[in-house]
Amino acid sequence: MTVTAYTLAVVLDLFCVFLGYRFLFQPASAAAGYGVPARPDGDAGAYLSIKGLRDGTFGLLGLALLFFVGARAEAWFMLAVAIVPLFDTLIVLRHGGTKAVAFGIHFATAVVVLISAVLLFLV
């Protein structure tokens, strides 16, 4: 179980770093993948950069916690961070995104993050 807990945590953290990169360097396609595309006539660049910075920072912080503090700290971090994809679900639904993206991506991510937290607490 230890290998599974650590592997899932590292994968989730690296995925956050990847998402951060995409929002910083490929904001239009990242926003479309998020479920609420950026309007070409609007100035969403700053907001997409903020999301990129947020996601990337979460990923780096998660890796740092896991490697320098341990599984229990990472578990609490994952528990707290699960709020983000839960609210992302609501944001996508509120702004005209599809239910498939809201629940299939964001809500499912929240569930996986919570599973990761439970596994890390059990280590």
RODO-2510 file (C-alpha; in nm, 4 decimals, decimal comma):
residues 123
     n   res          X          Y          Z
     1     m     0,0000     0,0000     0,0000
     2     t     0,2915     0,2356     0,0680
     3     v     0,4115     0,2208    -0,2925
     4     t     0,0584     0,2859    -0,4203
     5     a     0,0059     0,5791    -0,1828
     6     y     0,3352     0,7444    -0,2718
     7     t     0,2989     0,6764    -0,6444
     8     l    -0,0512     0,8232    -0,6594
     9     a     0,0587     1,1298    -0,4621
    10     v     0,3590     1,1901    -0,6886
    11     v     0,1493     1,1435    -1,0033
    12     l    -0,1136     1,3893    -0,8775
    13     d     0,1535     1,6428    -0,7795
    14     l     0,3292     1,6119    -1,1158
    15     f    -0,0054     1,6453    -1,2916
    16     c    -0,0591     1,9765    -1,1100
    17     v     0,2829     2,0935    -1,2283
    18     f     0,1875     1,9921    -1,5837
    19     l    -0,1444     2,1779    -1,5604
    20     g     0,0371     2,4836    -1,4330
    21     y     0,2744     2,4688    -1,7286
    22     r    -0,0139     2,4379    -1,9748
    23     f    -0,2033     2,7342    -1,8316
    24     l     0,1116     2,9469    -1,8346
    25     f     0,2380     2,8506    -2,1811
    26     q    -0,0690     2,7179    -2,3680
    27     p    -0,3523     2,9102    -2,2003
    28     a    -0,6182     2,8824    -2,4719
    29     s    -0,5979     2,5047    -2,5072
    30     a    -0,5655     2,4618    -2,1307
    31     a    -0,8796     2,6687    -2,0715
    32     a    -1,0702     2,4649    -2,3296
    33     g    -0,9583     2,1443    -2,1566
    34     y    -1,0672     2,2898    -1,8226
    35     g    -1,4200     2,3106    -1,9590
    36     v    -1,4655     2,6871    -1,9859
    37     p    -1,2826     2,8142    -2,2940
    38     a    -1,1291     3,1612    -2,2814
    39     r    -1,3121     3,4099    -2,5004
    40     p    -1,0871     3,5337    -2,7795
    41     d    -1,2319     3,8869    -2,7451
    42     g    -1,1690     3,9022    -2,3691
    43     d    -0,8504     3,9584    -2,1730
    44     a    -0,8427     3,6321    -1,9805
    45     g    -0,4638     3,6020    -2,0003
    46     a    -0,4048     3,7246    -1,6467
    47     y    -0,6616     3,4879    -1,4993
    48     l    -0,5261     3,1907    -1,6916
    49     s    -0,1741     3,2765    -1,5738
    50     i    -0,2997     3,2941    -1,2161
    51     k    -0,4560     2,9490    -1,2536
    52     g    -0,1310     2,8190    -1,3995
    53     l     0,0696     2,9587    -1,1133
    54     r    -0,1786     2,8191    -0,8594
    55     d    -0,1778     2,4687    -1,0060
    56     g     0,1988     2,4581    -1,0540
    57     t     0,2585     2,5801    -0,6997
    58     f     0,0223     2,3178    -0,5578
    59     g     0,2149     2,0482    -0,7422
    60     l     0,5560     2,1683    -0,6245
    61     l     0,4325     2,2153    -0,2679
    62     g     0,2853     1,8648    -0,2669
    63     l     0,6151     1,7152    -0,3862
    64     a     0,8091     1,9133    -0,1262
    65     l     0,5771     1,8022     0,1537
    66     l     0,5953     1,4402     0,0489
    67     f     0,9738     1,4277     0,0185
    68     f     1,0794     1,6569     0,3022
    69     v     0,8040     1,6157     0,5629
    70     g     0,6350     1,2833     0,4894
    71     a     0,3177     1,1030     0,4013
    72     r     0,1042     1,2437     0,6827
    73     a     0,1740     1,6058     0,5842
    74     e     0,1018     1,5196     0,2212
    75     a    -0,2240     1,3516     0,3280
    76     w    -0,3426     1,6676     0,5043
    77     f    -0,2354     1,8722     0,2028
    78     m    -0,4311     1,6440    -0,0329
    79     l    -0,7341     1,6637     0,1929
    80     a    -0,7246     2,0443     0,1854
    81     v    -0,6451     2,0669    -0,1845
    82     a    -0,9428     1,8469    -0,2780
    83     i    -1,1512     2,1614    -0,2327
    84     v    -1,0056     2,3029    -0,5543
    85     p    -1,1412     2,0436    -0,8008
    86     l    -1,4724     2,0369    -0,6133
    87     f    -1,5128     2,4089    -0,6735
    88     d    -1,3784     2,3698    -1,0277
    89     t    -1,6775     2,1395    -1,0828
    90     l    -1,9125     2,4175    -0,9755
    91     i    -1,7271     2,6792    -1,1798
    92     v    -1,7546     2,4726    -1,4975
    93     l    -2,1265     2,4117    -1,4410
    94     r    -2,1938     2,7761    -1,3531
    95     h    -2,0186     2,9064    -1,6639
    96     g    -2,1831     2,6877    -1,9252
    97     g    -1,9447     2,3939    -1,9325
    98     t    -2,0747     2,0446    -1,9850
    99     k    -2,1716     1,8111    -1,7053
   100     a    -1,9410     1,5507    -1,8581
   101     v    -1,6384     1,7755    -1,8079
   102     a    -1,7537     1,9033    -1,4691
   103     f    -1,8100     1,5593    -1,3227
   104     g    -1,5880     1,3455    -1,5475
   105     i    -1,2792     1,5597    -1,4981
   106     h    -1,3111     1,7895    -1,1975
   107     f    -1,5326     1,5903    -0,9616
   108     a    -1,3484     1,2695    -1,0517
   109     t    -1,0202     1,4466    -0,9759
   110     a    -1,1515     1,5479    -0,6336
   111     v    -1,2419     1,1850    -0,5627
   112     v    -0,8966     1,0634    -0,6679
   113     v    -0,7296     1,3313    -0,4535
   114     l    -0,9403     1,2217    -0,1549
   115     i    -0,8475     0,8576    -0,2192
   116     s    -0,4834     0,9650    -0,2262
   117     a    -0,5285     1,1389     0,1091
   118     v    -0,6829     0,8275     0,2647
   119     l    -0,4033     0,6057     0,1325
   120     l    -0,1402     0,8448     0,2662
   121     f    -0,3093     0,8528     0,6078
   122     l    -0,2939     0,4713     0,6123
   123     v     0,0806     0,4616     0,5425
***
